[in-house]
């Protein structure tokens, strides 16, 4: 498996872990009757503690970022454009996503945005490398 694909799988497993980091405290705070319900009262993040809400927003952000990263990995892999650069970018993306969770949870501004930017830029570089 290429480094890019390995980083993608690990990023997906990170997303699974992030889900648990949200689900466990949300269930403790609201109870399973609410968390398993239709959420007609609005998003879960609006009804939990501020830190649990931050974890929920970090998870949502990872869903959004993982889509673009998966496209980049797919393009690099299927386009036979894998290189040392794209492998490094994949690991930078993964490291940024790992660091993003505690940075968001702790409210580290502007570092949270800087960490997010590193992962986003790494993804953009991979997309451009797939084209060249």
Helices and strands as residue ranges (DSSP letters): H 3-30, H 32-35, G 44-46, H 50-78, H 84-105, H 111-131
